[in-house]
Amino acid sequence: KQYTVLDICCDGVSITIESNVEFTVDQSIKNCELTIFKSSYKNLKGRIIHLTAIKGNIWQYGIHWLDVEEKVAAEISEIVTKMKEELLKDDNFSIDSE
């Protein structure tokens, strides 16, 4: 299955799913594939670290990567760093507070 990535950091991702029964907290997951732009990382292992209701039947799951190869971790870190740099360069960026 494919899931929408809501957030990404060097050591994990947050995905959204229209169900709260897909995974459980502390569940180990394997054979994950992370695709970021034109880069794809296969056979990742992770652990579900949180489950949060967002809105209606939409749920956010936090996945922490486990035992990531050093080369893969470095590449993901580089992509995340570049994404943050691009975001911070945007003069039109604003945070809406309610």
Secondary structure as GFF3:
##gff-version 3
##sequence-region A 1 98
A	DSSP	beta_strand	4	9	.	.	.	ID=ss1
A	DSSP	beta_strand	12	17	.	.	.	ID=ss2
A	DSSP	beta_strand	28	36	.	.	.	ID=ss3
A	DSSP	beta_strand	39	55	.	.	.	ID=ss4
A	DSSP	beta_strand	58	66	.	.	.	ID=ss5
A	DSSP	alpha_helix	70	89	.	.	.	ID=ss6
###
